[in-house]
Amino acid sequence: MKKILAGPYSQSYPNLVRIKSGVVSVWTDILSGKFAIWTAKRWLRTVYRDTPVPLEKALSLRSTTQCKNALLPPGWMVRTSGRSLRNRFLASQLADVELGTWRLAASTLNLLECQVRHLKPQIVLEFGSGVSTACLARYMQELHGDSDRVYVFSIEQDASFAEETTQLLEALQLDKNVRIIHAPLQPQVIEGIQTTCYNLPIGFLKTVLGNYCPGLVMIDGPAAESNARFGTLPLVRRFLAPKAWFFLDDALRDEELEVAQLWKRLRYIRINGVYLNGKGLLVGQVA
Ligand SMILES: C[S@@+](CC[C@H](N)C(=O)[O-])C[C@H]1O[C@@H](n2cnc3c(N)ncnc32)[C@H](O)[C@@H]1O
């Protein structure tokens, strides 16, 4: 099987540039007060270890400064390559693929791999396709066996990204286990909130999901205006398995912290907390 070279991380990103931008960013952060947040985050990580930090604690830390995205680590801290993946197959196949910028961070994918093994979902539903789709498909294949069953449904707003993901899945021979659903974005009112989200009418979801009831939802899209990810869970909730687990990436970003607070108001969403890995991973369950 050929190695995947999407996003030639090692060739096009000289290490010196990374180190320099890292040093500049560290100084900017120290001066802007983010350093205190880093220290508090380290402490929370020590206290909570492998469990998610309660949302209230994250929000109270967030409220200590006016800095935008104060809890979010700088880009250079989460940017790695596929080599950092714990899964051996993926680490070798995606060795030169950049992770952590637009894509999920390697530490987030590693955490998700553990969660898939632990929670054992029959079906995964993803919002925002890409390298993560291939990773989720591989985790599910390793959990349930190499069959022709569909393990992952991935909702994608952009036809060209859907095509790119399909090609990656084909190269890794994971395409038989994934169904990519192209759903363009549309302004709509969801749970009384004016937002932009995937166009997913109930009849359409019934047709594409059939009798499949996802037990784990990974939310890394859409890419749109603020709070766009709010609509994802309300749109699909009636199709999920009972007490389905959900994970929201970029959870340490201000927008996603706001989405978490909006979700908290909905009676059918329970939030367990935030993992401080990568860009933050909010975890909870849909009743
Ligand atoms: C955060 S990305 C999803 C990344 C994916 N979950 C992964 O880990 O590979 C959310 C959406 O942004 C769009 N997107 C992906 N990469 C992009 C890029 N480099 N520039 C602009 N949009 C991008 C795609 O439509 C994607 O569904």
The ligand as an ORCA input file, in Angstrom:
! r2SCAN-3c Opt
* xyz 0 1
  C     -12.064     21.425     10.857
  S     -12.332     20.884      9.269
  C     -12.517     19.144      9.443
  C     -11.215     18.430      9.534
  C     -11.319     16.936      9.726
  N     -12.182     16.582     10.820
  C      -9.934     16.352      9.977
  O      -9.566     16.173     11.136
  O      -9.262     16.072      9.010
  C     -14.015     21.395      9.025
  C     -14.378     21.657      7.571
  O     -13.527     22.653      7.064
  C     -13.306     22.441      5.666
  N     -11.844     22.390      5.503
  C     -11.018     21.359      5.708
  N      -9.741     21.715      5.508
  C      -9.757     23.004      5.139
  C      -8.766     23.944      4.787
  N      -7.494     23.597      4.747
  N      -9.158     25.201      4.457
  C     -10.465     25.546      4.473
  N     -11.477     24.676      4.819
  C     -11.114     23.434      5.143
  C     -14.013     21.133      5.287
  O     -15.234     21.441      4.671
  C     -14.209     20.475      6.629
  O     -15.365     19.688      6.670
*
